[in-house]
Amino acid sequence: MLNIGFKDPINSMNQYVETYGDVSRVNMGALSCVLLSGYECFKEAFVQKADTFTDRPPYPLNDKLCKGLGLISSNGHMWKQQRRFALSTLKYFGVGKKTLENSILEESGLLCNALQSERGMPIDPQCLLTNAVANIVCTLVFGHRFEYDNKHFHQMLKCSTDVFQLPVTTWGRMYNEFPRLMNFLPGKHQTAFSSNEELKRFIRDEVKRHQEDRNPSNPRDYIDCYLEEIEKLFVIVLLSNIFIEKVQAEIDRVIGQSRQPTMADRANMPYTDAVIHEIQRFGNIVPFTPPRISNRDTTLSGFRVAKGMMVFPMLRPILRDKGEYSNPDQFHPEHFLDKNGKFLKREAFIPFSIGKRKCPGEPLARMELFLFFTCLLRRFSFFPPTGKELTFKYEIGITCGPKPFEICAVTRRH
């Protein structure tokens, strides 16, 4: 039995994986569960034994926030129906197609204009990046985007952050241990609960507007097809100039300055593609995926897993596997390039997880990463403010994003 240190749970869990292997038994407060890592273990659990490890475990915080509903939290027939609907509807509205590509390019142009208006002065880019990426999701879900200075939009994003960070905080863990008591105590969990209700009101207002003028024969967006919220978080890891310069050289050679990038360019830009993959591997904004629960007695890598046992899947050790990557703790785009400089696809590269519960927004995320990244580096070079250094310190939530920082976006000269 192992005890998880919650001051830095990511590093604590990573150390256990390194010490005890890909399958270990851990204590999280009063809860006993299995810590799972390693690509082969993931494949065994979530592909070969997918039906056994598809369900989410019940726990008080999830019930409080989601009431067991929604694509992330539901189980059984409800989850199957919602996932099937989500995938088909996202496809219908252009995920992976030229129509959505044009929307992303339009939004990236507005993002670049906002950055250019700062005239190279130090700014915290996270707000602008979040606005831009969230607008793509809003276009799919609500049928329209929001201006970057829209106060309601900013409040919605703040509420989303409050809710997403709660599960891995001390307040969230205490709520899972003592839900009845915590309902009466003040704290950050109460702030998150209020934010959750505000998010629901925001979405209900959007739904009401859709219901008033909806045309069933011509659905405009995700809400018109199904009244459901979707959230997506995004982070860009700033790189040293040597990587940026190589990417910009490839952008200039393949795309130039007379047109915008398209997804068709990706096949001709192996270095840029490798850098984007390395950002996902090294940055790894989702170090562990939401837990699963075994719905029957089974085994994993020869270890017995009893029915009802909670399983915590750890992605970070897979993306930092010394047997898979030559320099796993260093940012090294060559991890995704062969000896001839061509893009190298790696089977164990699974930042969106694998199996039936893998992120359904993967195609959308891949489009956004490539188009936003190339549009930004086509127009700008990024530098830290004079006298300041950037670090890879992060803030922990359901996803991990960088702590607040500043950069200077300097327009490139040609």
Beta strands, then each sheet from edge to edge (+ up, - down):
strand 1: 2-3
strand 2: 23-28
strand 3: 31-36
strand 4: 122-123
strand 5: 292-293
strand 6: 298-300
strand 7: 303-305
strand 8: 310-313
strand 9: 380-383
strand 10: 394-396
strand 11: 400-402
strand 12: 407-411
sheet 1: 1+ 2+ 3- 8- 5+
sheet 2: 4+ 12- 9+
sheet 3: 6+ 7-
sheet 4: 10+ 11-
end
